[in-house]
Amino acid sequence: MIKNTLYIFAGRASNALFLFLLTLVVSRQLGPSLFGVFSFITTVVISANSFSNLGLDIWMVREITKVPEKAKQYLSAILGLKMAASLIIIAFIFLIFQMTDLPETTLHLLWILSISILFNTISQTLWHYGDCFKEFVYHSFLWAVSNIVKSVLGIALVLFYGELEFLVIGIVFAEAFALLLSIYVIRRRFGRFAPQFQFSVWVDFLSRSAPIAMGTLFSVLYFRLDIVMLQLMTDDKMVGFYSAAYKLYEVAVVFPQSLMIVLFPSLVEEFHADRAAFKIRFKKAFAVYLAVGSSIALVFFVFSNEIINLIYGNDFLFSVEVLDILACATPILFLNFLLSNILIVSGWEKVNTWSLVGATALNIVLNLAWIPEYGAMGAAKATLACEIALIAVLGFQSRKAFKNP
């Protein structure tokens, strides 16, 4: 467990490091306004990626862990389904944001970056395929290489050209390279595969994965909605201030995600075979998540001024107050991530989904109420309030899941 967690954490840490360096270069070279535009379009694309993902990666790991002999059937059907879904999502992005009053340059960059959805969503399925057999090194390696190439290319383009458009084009080409590499590596290790386009199979898979898909979707919306609403309700500079602090908040999620990728197959096995061992593993995970989340929160809160000044410079000092608020939400975020996945393992994914729907709705209401008056601070306060509300709900539902799986 430790070895596999280190594999995933190494991949995630390298991702976080290089993406963080990209964020650093973009913010310092292009300034708060263009950094705000970059944060907005990447947030839209990441959120849209969850629509094309359809929760199929987590569902695939859970199902293949239970029935390994059907692995190739699941993989082929999911790849075909994701290709179709990503093309539909790209078209929806174009139609939806065409109706807004966003600047033409922002829309142009968004259209270019949305192409990366097709490449990234297929790559992610291939990365998760090795997890089904507890071979996490492939997930770690491919994930790391993808983001290293994307970040190094992006940094070089920003420093050389000093324009956001070249950075966006570079990211799209990097995602295409990552997909080709992922196909090569996974085929070499696990054998040949090809996408299958069978509508009846797609309908069956979607009906079975729908609760996880909705949960994943609302989890991403809940996590990313602040930046989109700030963009629509304030200006680019305010988005840049908020994004500077929020990027650090996102980096903190590296640990809980890395550990859960490794824990998930084992939790599924123990839940169905040894409930006592499952409860022991959950208690240990709870203690680890709480300890690490609290430690990161303490560092953020105590050294917020130094961190922001060191990374972003004097132009972003307004972000210090935002980071102070987000620091308070960090340990709660860690525990919510754990409890949410426990509900999925326990077969209570519908309850998890409705909990996230409620949190997303609350987030929208609070943002509408607080952003006009408090700007980025209002968005940060909304995040903290929603995390508190969510842990109350997920904690209560998890106790019920343990008693009545």
PyMOL commands that set and color helices and strands:
alter all, ss='L'
color gray80, all
select helices_A, chain A and resi 2-53+56-66+68-98+104-114+116-133+136-161+164-190+199-233+236-251+254-273+275-302+304-311+314-316+319-345+349-374+376-403
alter helices_A, ss='H'
color red, helices_A
deselect
rebuild
show_as cartoon
